[in-house]
Amino acid sequence: MKSFHNVLIVGGGTAGWLTACFLAKTLGAAGAGVRVTLLESPEIGIIGVGEGTFPSIRGTLAAIGLDEARFVRACQATFKQGIRFNDWVRAPGAPGADHYLHPFSHPSQRQGGPELLPYWLRGLAGDGVPFARAATMQQRVADAARGPKRFGDADFTGPMNYAYHFDAGRFAALLAEHGRALGVQHALGTVERVALDEDGAIASVHTREQHSFSADLYIDCTGFRATLIGAALGAPFRALDDVLFVDRALAIQVPYPQADTPIPSYTISSAHEAGWTWDIGLQQRRGVGYVYSSRHTSDERAEQVLRQHIGQDADGLAARALKLQVGYRETPWVKNCVAVGLAGGFLEPLEASGIGMIETAAYLIGFLFPFNGQCQPVADTFNHLMRERYARVVDFIKLHYCLSQRTDAQFWIDNRDPASIPASLQAKLAMWRARAPHRLDFISDLEMYPTSSWQYVLYGMEFQTALHASATDPARHAEAQREFETIAALSLRALADLPSHRALVAHFCARAAGAVL
């Protein structure tokens, strides 16, 4: 069997170009290593309307060699410290808290000190203090529109954990430029036919422009069309509409009223009658969209809800409509073809899993690459790891819905129906009614979200845990209380030390332009 040296990525956008950059950097496309070619259609646009990411993106950008300031300037990027959830627990106007935050910084844990969550559950942080506010400085920092780092902090580091918001089209263009510099060969063409060999593997792809391309390994980044993995190889798609109901989205780009309008450093997710809106602040505009269930509302009503949510700033602005295929392929690697991005699966963008799954797939392809031509063992490993990760992301997303107390719309009532809750998530919730979530509940290599993310959402949604008497040590109650007080005091210092979010973004843009040393 021949060794593998040539990779053909079909499709551009974030999935195609991020994969191309990572493989070129990992496998040595610029030298004597694997040859990476990316074929994209000049006729097919990318789906992205504005992207949120998870903190793993910083490691990926560093791994492919992108400068942080260049990225921020080129992609109109801003910093993201978490997600604020409005009206997810209860309907607007109902008594009780109307929002909570999922911050990216982990709860404070001093060496030798107590884990704070059980002590917070005992009320030692004070009545009504949210866990995210009690256990980390980040909520106060983000609520004050401060950035997560200082001007002098090194690339991709800072006192607060963070990700980014950015313009998806600009990001794909930057990755394309960077990928070509890394040695990626770029070709234009619209795939019209995929030829298979006698074993059912891909032999070549043929374009409308009368060109043919052959490779050892094919990577399908053709989006929902899944031209290679689906149409040619028939890998089945597992729909998740019985668990995650949203299947439509409307998006509007909203300019800021003034150039110095403060930029929130978190995604704002607001719950509505049949889904939720995202509100993402970029440098010069907001990206606002409504993700909703077509079974629970009409397209006309959905646009009305979105425009009412935005207010008069939406007047005269067009809304872009998207149909979503929620689910994933349990075998995204078949023979000599592997799917990345939407071709492999899509889960609603509630917790920014989309690019995170692209990152995971690219890493796995790079590190599992079948140099000896033996695809099946690699495919089995890849399929297992991606399938398990998708299942865990589904559980995490469903967690937000099934704990809601809302009864004002059928969408929320249906989301609490046990028939729509995966058995794996039901088992977790059953355990956590008697004890708090612990890192041993999770297998790190299969998880996208750390233990703290589950804790922030679980208790932000006001889940009730009846702690056993042994969950905390009475002798350490005072120590835990002092730690909560210290976090609050240090938060005030952080507010004084960290720049405003907009000032931080401006500093990075100026640095990239050469105006800041």
C-alpha positions as CSV (number, residue, x, y, z in Angstrom):
1,M,0.0,0.0,0.0
2,K,1.4,3.4,-1.0
3,S,2.3,6.0,1.6
4,F,0.2,9.2,1.9
5,H,1.8,12.5,0.9
6,N,-1.0,14.5,-0.8
7,V,-4.0,16.1,0.9
8,L,-6.9,17.7,-1.0
9,I,-9.2,19.9,1.0
10,V,-12.5,20.6,-0.8
11,G,-14.1,23.8,0.4
12,G,-12.8,27.0,2.0
13,G,-14.3,29.1,4.7
14,T,-13.2,28.7,8.3
15,A,-13.3,24.9,8.2
16,G,-11.2,24.5,5.1
17,W,-8.6,27.2,5.7
18,L,-8.2,26.5,9.4
19,T,-7.6,22.8,8.6
20,A,-5.3,23.7,5.8
21,C,-3.2,26.0,8.0
22,F,-2.9,23.5,10.8
23,L,-1.9,20.6,8.5
24,A,0.5,22.8,6.6
25,K,2.2,23.8,9.9
26,T,2.0,20.3,11.4
27,L,2.9,18.2,8.4
28,G,5.4,20.6,6.7
29,A,3.7,21.6,3.5
30,A,6.3,24.4,3.0
31,G,9.2,21.9,3.1
32,A,9.5,18.3,2.0
33,G,6.5,17.1,4.0
34,V,2.9,16.5,3.0
35,R,1.5,18.5,0.1
36,V,-1.8,20.3,1.0
37,T,-4.1,21.7,-1.7
38,L,-7.3,23.6,-1.1
39,L,-10.0,23.6,-3.8
40,E,-12.8,26.1,-3.3
41,S,-15.6,27.3,-5.4
42,P,-15.7,30.9,-6.5
43,E,-19.5,30.6,-6.7
44,I,-20.3,29.3,-3.2
45,G,-20.2,31.7,-0.3
46,I,-19.4,30.8,3.3
47,I,-22.3,30.4,5.8
48,G,-20.7,32.3,8.7
49,V,-22.5,35.5,9.8
50,G,-20.2,36.4,12.7
51,E,-18.5,34.0,15.0
52,G,-18.0,33.3,18.7
53,T,-15.3,31.1,19.8
54,F,-14.1,29.1,22.9
55,P,-10.7,29.8,24.6
56,S,-9.1,26.9,22.7
57,I,-8.9,29.1,19.7
58,R,-6.0,31.0,21.2
59,G,-3.9,27.8,21.2
60,T,-4.9,27.1,17.7
61,L,-3.9,30.6,16.4
62,A,-0.6,30.3,18.2
63,A,0.0,26.8,16.8
64,I,-0.5,28.0,13.2
65,G,1.7,31.0,13.8
66,L,-0.7,33.9,13.6
67,D,0.1,37.1,15.5
68,E,-2.7,38.1,17.9
69,A,-2.7,41.8,16.9
70,R,-2.7,40.9,13.2
71,F,-5.7,38.7,13.8
72,V,-7.6,41.3,15.8
73,R,-7.1,44.0,13.2
74,A,-7.7,41.9,10.1
75,C,-10.9,40.2,11.5
76,Q,-12.5,43.1,13.3
77,A,-12.1,40.9,16.3
78,T,-13.0,41.7,19.9
79,F,-12.4,39.8,23.1
80,K,-14.9,37.3,24.6
81,Q,-14.9,36.5,28.3
82,G,-17.9,34.3,28.4
83,I,-21.7,34.3,27.7
84,R,-24.4,36.2,29.5
85,F,-27.7,34.4,29.5
86,N,-30.8,36.6,29.8
87,D,-34.2,35.2,30.6
88,W,-33.2,31.6,30.3
89,V,-34.3,30.6,33.8
90,R,-37.7,32.4,33.9
91,A,-39.8,34.6,31.6
92,P,-39.1,38.3,31.5
93,G,-40.7,40.2,34.4
94,A,-41.0,37.1,36.6
95,P,-39.6,37.5,40.2
96,G,-36.0,36.4,40.6
97,A,-32.7,36.9,38.8
98,D,-33.1,37.7,35.1
99,H,-29.6,36.6,33.9
100,Y,-26.5,34.7,34.7
101,L,-22.9,34.5,33.3
102,H,-20.9,31.6,32.0
103,P,-17.4,33.0,32.4
104,F,-14.3,31.4,30.9
105,S,-12.0,31.8,33.9
106,H,-12.0,28.8,36.2
107,P,-13.1,29.2,39.9
108,S,-10.4,30.3,42.2
109,Q,-8.5,27.4,43.7
110,R,-5.5,28.2,45.8
111,Q,-2.9,25.5,46.3
112,G,-4.0,23.6,49.4
113,G,-7.2,25.7,49.7
114,P,-10.7,24.3,49.6
115,E,-12.7,23.8,46.4
116,L,-15.2,26.7,46.6
117,L,-18.3,25.2,45.0
118,P,-19.5,23.1,47.9
119,Y,-19.0,26.1,50.3
120,W,-20.8,28.4,47.9
121,L,-23.7,25.9,47.9
122,R,-23.7,26.1,51.7
123,G,-24.2,29.9,51.4
124,L,-20.8,31.0,52.6
125,A,-20.4,33.5,49.8
126,G,-23.5,35.4,50.9
127,D,-27.2,35.1,50.1
128,G,-28.0,35.5,46.4
129,V,-24.4,35.9,45.2
130,P,-24.1,34.0,41.8
131,F,-21.5,31.3,41.7
132,A,-19.7,33.0,38.8
133,R,-19.4,36.2,40.7
134,A,-18.4,34.5,44.0
135,A,-15.7,32.2,42.6
136,T,-14.0,34.4,40.0
137,M,-13.2,38.0,39.2
138,Q,-14.3,37.7,35.6
139,Q,-18.0,38.6,36.1
140,R,-17.2,41.9,37.6
141,V,-14.5,42.6,34.9
142,A,-16.8,41.7,32.1
143,D,-19.8,43.5,33.5
144,A,-17.7,46.7,33.7
145,A,-16.8,46.3,29.9
146,R,-13.1,45.8,30.8
147,G,-10.8,43.7,28.6
148,P,-9.4,40.4,29.8
149,K,-5.7,41.5,29.5
150,R,-3.4,44.5,29.7
151,F,-1.6,46.3,26.9
152,G,1.8,44.7,27.8
153,D,0.6,41.1,28.2
154,A,2.1,38.6,25.7
155,D,0.1,37.3,22.8
156,F,-2.7,34.9,23.8
157,T,-2.2,35.4,27.5
158,G,-3.8,37.5,30.2
159,P,-5.1,37.5,33.7
160,M,-8.6,36.5,32.5
161,N,-9.3,33.5,30.3
162,Y,-10.8,34.6,27.0
163,A,-11.8,33.8,23.4
164,Y,-12.8,36.1,20.6
165,H,-15.7,37.4,18.5
166,F,-14.8,38.1,14.8
167,D,-16.1,38.6,11.3
168,A,-16.3,35.1,9.7
169,G,-15.6,36.3,6.2
170,R,-12.6,38.3,7.3
171,F,-11.3,35.4,9.3
172,A,-11.5,33.0,6.3
173,A,-9.7,35.6,4.2
174,L,-6.9,36.0,6.7
175,L,-6.5,32.2,7.1
176,A,-6.3,31.9,3.3
177,E,-3.5,34.5,3.1
178,H,-1.7,32.8,6.0
179,G,-2.3,29.3,4.6
180,R,-0.7,30.2,1.2
181,A,2.3,31.6,3.1
182,L,2.6,28.3,4.9
183,G,2.7,26.5,1.5
184,V,-0.9,25.5,0.9
185,Q,-1.7,25.3,-2.8
186,H,-4.9,27.1,-3.7
187,A,-7.1,26.2,-6.6
188,L,-10.5,27.5,-7.7
189,G,-13.3,25.3,-9.1
190,T,-16.8,24.0,-8.4
191,V,-16.9,20.2,-7.9
192,E,-19.3,18.6,-10.3
193,R,-18.4,14.9,-9.9
194,V,-16.6,12.6,-7.5
195,A,-15.1,9.4,-8.9
196,L,-14.7,6.3,-6.7
197,D,-12.2,3.5,-7.2
198,E,-13.0,-0.2,-7.1
199,D,-12.8,-0.3,-3.3
200,G,-15.3,2.6,-2.9
201,A,-12.7,5.1,-1.9
202,I,-12.4,8.5,-3.6
203,A,-10.2,8.3,-6.7
204,S,-10.6,11.9,-7.9
205,V,-12.8,15.0,-8.0
206,H,-13.8,16.8,-11.1
207,T,-14.8,20.4,-11.5
208,R,-17.2,22.2,-13.7
209,E,-14.2,24.0,-15.2
210,Q,-13.0,20.7,-16.6
211,H,-10.2,20.1,-14.1
212,S,-9.6,17.0,-12.1
213,F,-7.8,16.6,-8.7
214,S,-6.6,13.5,-7.0
215,A,-5.0,13.0,-3.6
216,D,-4.2,10.4,-1.0
217,L,-6.5,11.9,1.6
218,Y,-9.6,14.0,0.9
219,I,-11.0,16.4,3.5
220,D,-14.6,17.5,2.9
221,C,-15.2,21.1,4.0
222,T,-18.2,21.7,1.6
223,G,-20.6,22.6,4.4
224,F,-24.1,21.2,4.6
225,R,-23.8,20.0,1.0
226,A,-21.3,17.3,2.2
227,T,-20.3,16.7,-1.4
228,L,-17.7,14.0,-0.6
229,I,-18.7,12.4,2.7
230,G,-22.4,12.5,2.2
231,A,-23.3,12.7,-1.5
232,A,-20.4,10.5,-2.8
233,L,-19.7,8.1,0.1
234,G,-23.1,8.0,1.8
235,A,-22.0,8.5,5.4
236,P,-25.3,8.7,7.3
237,F,-26.3,11.9,9.2
238,R,-27.7,11.5,12.7
239,A,-30.4,14.2,13.1
240,L,-30.9,15.6,16.6
241,D,-34.2,17.4,16.1
242,D,-35.7,15.3,18.9
243,V,-33.2,16.8,21.4
244,L,-32.3,20.2,20.1
245,F,-35.3,21.8,18.5
246,V,-33.9,25.0,16.8
247,D,-33.5,24.6,13.1
248,R,-33.7,28.2,11.7
249,A,-31.7,31.4,12.1
250,L,-32.2,35.0,11.1
251,A,-29.2,37.4,11.4
252,I,-28.9,41.2,11.1
253,Q,-25.7,43.3,11.1
254,V,-26.3,46.4,13.2
255,P,-23.9,49.4,13.1
256,Y,-23.0,51.2,16.3
257,P,-24.8,54.5,16.9
258,Q,-21.4,56.1,17.8
259,A,-17.8,55.2,17.1
260,D,-17.0,55.0,20.8
261,T,-19.9,52.8,21.9
262,P,-18.8,50.4,24.6
263,I,-18.3,46.8,23.4
264,P,-19.5,44.0,25.7
265,S,-16.7,41.5,26.2
266,Y,-19.2,38.6,26.2
267,T,-21.8,37.1,24.0
268,I,-25.3,38.1,25.1
269,S,-27.8,35.3,24.7
270,S,-31.4,36.2,25.3
271,A,-34.2,33.6,25.5
272,H,-37.4,34.2,23.6
273,E,-40.6,32.4,23.0
274,A,-39.3,29.8,20.5
275,G,-35.5,30.1,20.8
276,W,-32.9,32.7,21.6
277,T,-31.0,35.6,20.2
278,W,-27.2,36.1,20.1
279,D,-25.7,39.6,20.3
280,I,-22.0,39.8,19.4
281,G,-20.1,43.0,19.5
282,L,-17.4,43.5,16.8
283,Q,-15.3,46.6,16.4
284,Q,-17.7,48.6,14.1
285,R,-21.0,46.7,14.4
286,R,-23.1,44.2,16.3
287,G,-24.0,40.8,14.9
288,V,-27.5,40.0,16.2
289,G,-29.5,36.8,15.3
290,Y,-32.4,34.8,16.3
291,V,-32.0,31.0,16.5
292,Y,-35.5,29.4,16.6
293,S,-37.6,26.3,16.2
294,S,-39.8,26.2,13.1
295,R,-42.1,23.8,14.9
296,H,-42.8,26.4,17.5
297,T,-43.1,29.6,15.5
298,S,-43.3,30.9,11.9
299,D,-40.6,32.6,10.0
300,E,-42.7,35.8,10.0
301,R,-43.1,35.8,13.7
302,A,-39.4,35.0,14.2
303,E,-38.4,38.1,12.2
304,Q,-40.8,40.2,14.3
305,V,-39.3,38.9,17.5
306,L,-35.8,39.7,16.2
307,R,-36.6,43.2,15.2
308,Q,-38.5,43.9,18.4
309,H,-35.4,42.7,20.3
310,I,-33.0,45.0,18.4
311,G,-35.4,48.0,18.4
312,Q,-35.2,50.9,16.0
313,D,-31.6,50.2,15.2
314,A,-32.9,47.4,13.0
315,D,-35.1,49.7,10.9
316,G,-34.2,49.5,7.2
317,L,-31.7,46.6,7.7
318,A,-32.1,43.3,5.9
319,A,-32.2,40.0,7.8
320,R,-30.4,37.0,6.4
321,A,-32.2,33.6,6.8
322,L,-30.5,30.3,7.4
323,K,-31.8,26.7,7.5
324,L,-29.9,24.6,10.0
325,Q,-29.2,20.8,9.8
326,V,-28.7,20.0,13.5
327,G,-26.9,16.7,14.0
328,Y,-23.7,14.9,13.1
329,R,-22.2,12.0,11.2
330,E,-21.2,9.2,13.5
331,T,-18.6,8.1,10.8
332,P,-17.1,11.4,9.6
333,W,-14.1,9.5,8.3
334,V,-14.9,6.9,5.6
335,K,-12.1,5.2,3.7
336,N,-9.8,8.1,2.5
337,C,-12.2,10.9,3.1
338,V,-12.8,12.8,6.4
339,A,-15.4,15.6,7.0
340,V,-14.6,18.7,8.9
341,G,-17.0,21.5,9.9
342,L,-20.6,21.5,8.7
343,A,-20.0,18.5,6.5
344,G,-19.3,16.5,9.6
345,G,-21.9,18.0,11.9
346,F,-23.6,21.1,13.2
347,L,-24.9,21.9,16.7
348,E,-26.6,25.3,17.4
349,P,-24.1,28.1,18.2
350,L,-25.3,28.5,21.8
351,E,-21.9,27.7,23.3
352,A,-19.6,28.3,20.3
353,S,-19.0,24.6,19.6
354,G,-18.7,25.0,15.8
355,I,-15.2,26.3,15.5
356,G,-14.1,24.3,18.5
357,M,-15.1,21.1,16.7
358,I,-13.2,22.2,13.6
359,E,-10.1,22.8,15.8
360,T,-10.5,19.3,17.3
361,A,-10.9,17.6,13.8
362,A,-7.9,19.5,12.4
363,Y,-5.7,18.5,15.4
364,L,-6.7,14.9,15.2
365,I,-6.1,14.7,11.4
366,G,-2.6,16.2,11.9
367,F,-1.6,13.9,14.8
368,L,-3.3,10.8,13.5
369,F,-2.2,11.3,9.9
370,P,-2.0,7.9,8.1
371,F,1.5,8.3,6.5
372,N,1.6,4.5,5.8
373,G,-1.7,4.6,3.9
374,Q,-3.5,2.6,6.6
375,C,-6.7,4.6,6.9
376,Q,-9.0,2.3,8.7
377,P,-7.3,2.3,12.1
378,V,-7.0,6.0,12.0
379,A,-10.6,6.4,10.9
380,D,-11.9,4.2,13.7
381,T,-10.0,6.3,16.3
382,F,-11.1,9.6,14.7
383,N,-14.7,8.5,14.5
384,H,-14.8,7.4,18.1
385,L,-13.3,10.6,19.4
386,M,-15.4,12.9,17.4
387,R,-18.6,10.9,18.0
388,E,-18.0,11.0,21.8
389,R,-17.2,14.7,21.8
390,Y,-20.4,15.5,19.8
391,A,-22.5,13.5,22.3
392,R,-21.0,15.5,25.2
393,V,-21.5,18.8,23.5
394,V,-25.2,17.8,22.9
395,D,-25.6,17.1,26.6
396,F,-24.0,20.5,27.6
397,I,-26.3,22.4,25.2
398,K,-29.4,20.6,26.3
399,L,-28.5,21.4,29.9
400,H,-29.3,25.1,29.2
401,Y,-32.8,24.2,28.0
402,C,-34.0,21.4,30.2
403,L,-33.4,23.2,33.5
404,S,-35.4,26.3,32.5
405,Q,-38.4,27.2,34.7
406,R,-40.2,28.9,31.8
407,T,-43.8,27.9,31.1
408,D,-44.8,30.8,29.0
409,A,-44.3,29.1,25.7
410,Q,-44.6,25.5,24.4
411,F,-41.0,25.6,23.2
412,W,-39.7,25.7,26.8
413,I,-42.2,23.2,28.1
414,D,-41.2,20.7,25.3
415,N,-37.5,21.2,26.2
416,R,-38.2,19.9,29.7
417,D,-39.9,16.8,28.5
418,P,-37.8,13.8,29.7
419,A,-38.3,12.2,26.3
420,S,-36.1,15.0,24.8
421,I,-33.3,14.7,27.3
422,P,-30.5,12.3,26.5
423,A,-30.1,9.4,29.0
424,S,-26.5,10.4,29.5
425,L,-27.6,13.9,30.7
426,Q,-30.4,12.5,32.8
427,A,-27.8,10.3,34.6
428,K,-25.5,13.3,35.3
429,L,-28.4,15.3,36.7
430,A,-29.4,12.5,38.9
431,M,-25.9,12.4,40.5
432,W,-25.7,16.1,40.8
433,R,-28.9,16.3,42.8
434,A,-26.9,14.8,45.7
435,R,-23.4,16.3,45.1
436,A,-21.8,18.9,43.0
437,P,-20.2,18.1,39.6
438,H,-16.6,17.0,39.9
439,R,-13.8,16.7,37.4
440,L,-14.0,12.8,37.7
441,D,-17.4,13.1,36.1
442,F,-15.7,14.0,32.8
443,I,-13.1,12.4,30.5
444,S,-10.9,15.3,29.5
445,D,-9.9,14.1,26.1
446,L,-13.5,13.7,25.1
447,E,-14.8,17.0,26.5
448,M,-14.9,20.4,24.9
449,Y,-16.1,22.1,28.0
450,P,-14.3,22.0,31.4
451,T,-15.9,21.0,34.6
452,S,-16.3,24.7,35.6
453,S,-18.4,25.4,32.5
454,W,-20.9,22.8,33.6
455,Q,-20.9,24.2,37.1
456,Y,-21.5,27.8,35.9
457,V,-24.4,26.8,33.7
458,L,-25.9,24.3,36.2
459,Y,-26.1,26.7,39.0
460,G,-26.8,29.7,36.8
461,M,-29.9,27.9,35.9
462,E,-30.6,27.5,39.6
463,F,-30.2,23.8,39.8
464,Q,-30.7,22.4,43.3
465,T,-28.1,20.2,44.9
466,A,-28.8,18.7,48.3
467,L,-25.3,18.3,49.7
468,H,-24.3,15.5,52.0
469,A,-23.0,16.5,55.4
470,S,-19.5,15.4,54.4
471,A,-19.3,17.7,51.3
472,T,-17.7,20.5,53.3
473,D,-15.4,20.6,56.3
474,P,-16.8,22.9,59.0
475,A,-13.3,23.7,60.1
476,R,-12.6,25.3,56.7
477,H,-15.8,27.4,56.6
478,A,-13.9,30.5,57.7
479,E,-11.1,29.9,55.2
480,A,-13.7,29.6,52.4
481,Q,-15.4,32.8,53.5
482,R,-12.1,34.6,53.4
483,E,-11.4,33.4,49.9
484,F,-14.7,34.7,48.7
485,E,-13.9,38.1,50.3
486,T,-10.5,38.1,48.7
487,I,-11.9,37.4,45.3
488,A,-14.3,40.4,45.7
489,A,-11.4,42.7,46.8
490,L,-9.1,41.6,44.0
491,S,-11.9,42.2,41.5
492,L,-11.8,45.9,42.4
493,R,-8.0,45.9,41.7
494,A,-8.6,44.2,38.4
495,L,-11.1,46.9,37.4
496,A,-8.5,49.5,38.0
497,D,-5.7,47.5,36.3
498,L,-7.5,46.4,33.1
499,P,-8.3,48.7,30.2
500,S,-11.7,49.2,28.8
501,H,-12.5,46.6,26.2
502,R,-12.7,49.1,23.3
503,A,-9.4,50.6,24.4
504,L,-7.7,47.2,24.4
505,V,-9.0,46.4,20.9
506,A,-7.8,49.8,19.6
507,H,-4.4,49.1,21.1
508,F,-4.1,45.8,19.2
509,C,-5.3,47.4,16.0
510,A,-2.7,50.2,16.3
511,R,0.0,47.6,17.1
512,A,-0.8,45.7,14.0
513,A,-0.7,48.9,12.0
514,G,2.7,49.7,13.3
515,A,1.6,52.6,15.4
516,V,2.4,51.0,18.8
517,L,5.8,49.5,19.7
